[in-house]
Amino acid sequence: MIPQTRLVEVRANALKENDLEARALRKRFEDAGTLVVSLVSSPGAGKTTLLEATLARLRERHRVAALVGDLATDNDARRLARSGAPVRQITTGTLCHLEARMVRRALEEWAPGALDLLFVENVGNLVCPASYDLGEALRAVLFSVTEGDDKPLKYPTIFNTSDVAVLSKIDLLGSGDFDLDAARANIQAVRPGMEVLELSTRTGRGLDRWLESLTSRLSRLRAARPVARDLELLKEGNP
């Protein structure tokens, strides 16, 4: 039997290695001016449906692509390809999350070219993905009105490591016991000040706000790049 202290050491080393990989990826993306958005949720919250609509709408004006994590199948990747955007599957096998090295390897093997936005759809899980940085600029956590409104209280870590919460399938509100006010309050209890978007991919409600949020973040990323380069030159002592 492996001692508990050994398991802790192995996990700590794995996370450290992942963080180094993620840091390198983040710099690579920032230098390229690519906004990387990761989507996390439990199974069935609507990640793939939202991403399919997002890719279809954004590709009209931007260079977009997606990486999709799944335990065994490429079903979601084939579905997302209907948007017309480049899509690549990452099969994790027994792992319930994506890791930064998987993202790096997928991009090396794939080379989709210059991108404005890259989306990473994680494996459906609210526990494992919370600990693994993928080098993304924005992490969005989805939970739908078909789930419990106490989701943020039950899985606080994934909300604390995310930047925006998306309440999905809002068109089904009222068909169950989901309490929208309680859900909003629970998000703020776990992550005060967290941005919350409410949308329905089926009806289109809230979709424009989601897309505007993404393009605004892309603009801010692009605007910050010259400043970042100038600061780096100053640190190196260059004029």
N, C-alpha and C positions, 0 to 999 in steps of 0.2 A: 504493500500500500504506500502510495506517494505521500510524504508528510505535507501537512497543510501549509507550512511555511514555504515549501518548495513550490507549491501551486501558486502561491501569492507572488513569488519571485518571477515565475514564468509569465504570469499575467502582466506584471509590471514591466517586464522586458518587452513583451509583445506590444503593449500600449506605447512604450517609449519609441520603439522602432516605427510604429504606425505614425506617431506624432512627427517624427523626422521626415518620413515620406510625405505626409500631408503638408508640412511646411514647405518642402521643395515644390510640391504641386501648386500650392497657393501662389508662390512667387512666380512660377511659370505661367499660371493663368493671369495673374495681375500684369505681368510684363507683356503678355499677348493681348491684354484688354478684353479677356473673355470672362463674362459673368457666369460662375458655376453655381447652380441651384440644385440642392438635394431635397428629395421628397421622402418623408418617413411617415409611417402610419401602421396600424394593425391591418390585417387582411380584410379586404372588402370595404375600406373607407373611401375608395374612389380615386386613388392615386393615378392609376393608368388612364381612367376616363378623363380626368383633369389634364393630364400630361398630353394626351392625344389632341384634345382641343387646343391646348396651349401651343403645341408645335405647329398645328395647322394654321393658327392665326398669326403667330409670330414669323413663320417662314415667308410670309408675304413681303416682309420688310427687313428681316434679319437672317443671318446665317446661324442656324440652330441645329443641334444634334442631341441625342440622348443615349445614355448608358443605362441598361436595365438589369438589376440583380434579381435572381430567382434561384431557388434551391435546385430545381431539376429541369424545368421546361423553358422554351423560348416563346411561349404563347403571348406574353405581353409585348415582347420585342416585335413579333410579327404583326400584332395588332397596332402598335405605334407606327410601324412602317407605312401604314395606310395614310398617315399624315403627309407623306412625301419627304419627310426629313430623314437624314441618315440616323440609323439606330443600330446599336451593338448590344448583344446579350452577354452578361457575365453570369456564368453558372457557378454557384458557390458550393454545391454538393451538400455537405452536412452543416456548413456554417450558416448561422441565422442572421448574418449581416455582411455588408461589404466592408472592405478595408482599403486603405490608400494604395497599397501595392497592387491591388486588383485593378483599380482605376488607372494607375500608371501603365500597367502591362496592357490593358485593353486599348489604351490610346496609342501605345507604341506599335501594337500589332495592326491597329485600325487606320491611324493617321487620317482623320476626317478632313484635315485642312484647317484654314483659319476660321474661327467661329466667333460669333458675338455672344451667344449663350449656349452653354452646355448643361443639360439636365441629367441628374443621376437619380434614378428611382431605386431606392433601397429595398431589401427584402422586407416583406410585411411582418413587422415586429416592432414593439414599442420599448423593448428592453435592450437587446444587444447593440443596435445601431447607436444608442446614446453615447457609448464610450469611444466610438471610432470616428475621428476627424477624417474627412475625405478631401480636405483642401478646398472645400466649397466656400463661397462668399456669403451664401444665404442657405439656411436650413429651414424648411417649412414642414411643420408637423400637422397632419390632417387627422381630424376625427369627425365622424358623421353623426347626424341626428338619429341614426339607427343604432348607435352605441349609447353607453351610459354617459350622462352629463358629468359624472364624477371622474371621467378618464384622466384629467390633469392631476387629480389628487392621488390616483392609483399609480400613475406613472410620471412622477414629478421630474425625474432626471431628463427624460426626452424633451420635456417642455423647457427645462432650464438650459438645455444645450441647443435649443432651436431659436430662430429669430422672429418667426411669425407663425401664428396658429391659424389654420384654415378650418372653419366649420363647414363641412361639405354636406351635400344632399339636403340643402335647406328647404327644398321644395317638399320634402316629406315631413316637415315639421307639423305636428298635430296628429300624425298617424300613430304615435306611440306616447310614451311617458316622458320623452326628453324635455327637460326644462331649460330653455334657451338662456334665461337670466342666470340660472344656477351655473350653467356651463361657462358663461362669461365671467362670473364671479370666481369660479374655481380656477380659471386660467390666471386671473389677476392675483389670486391668493398664492399661486405657485410661482408666477413670474410677473411681478408688478410692472405695469407699463407695456406689457407685450402687445404688439400689434395683432389684431384679430380681424380676419376677413371671413365674411359669410357668403357662400356662393352655392349655386346649383349649376353644374355643367349641363344638365338636361334642359333647363329653361334658359340658361344664360345669365341668370341673376348673379350679379357680383363678379362676373368673369372679366368685364372691362376694367374694373378696379384692380383685379389681380394682375392683368397684363400691364396696366399702367404702372403698378408698383415695380414690376420687373424691369420695364424699359427705363424707368426713372433711376433705378439702382445701376443699370448699365451705364447711363449717362454720367452718373456721379463717379463710377469707377473710371470711365474714360477721362473725365475731367481731372481726376486726381493723379493720373499717370505722370504728366510732366513734372508736377510738384515732387513726386516721389523720386524721380530720376535726379532732379536738381539737388535734393537733400542727400542722396547717395553720393553724388559727386563732391559735395561739400565735405562730407565725412571722410572721403578719401583724399581730401586736400587739393582737389582739382578746381580750376577756376570756373 
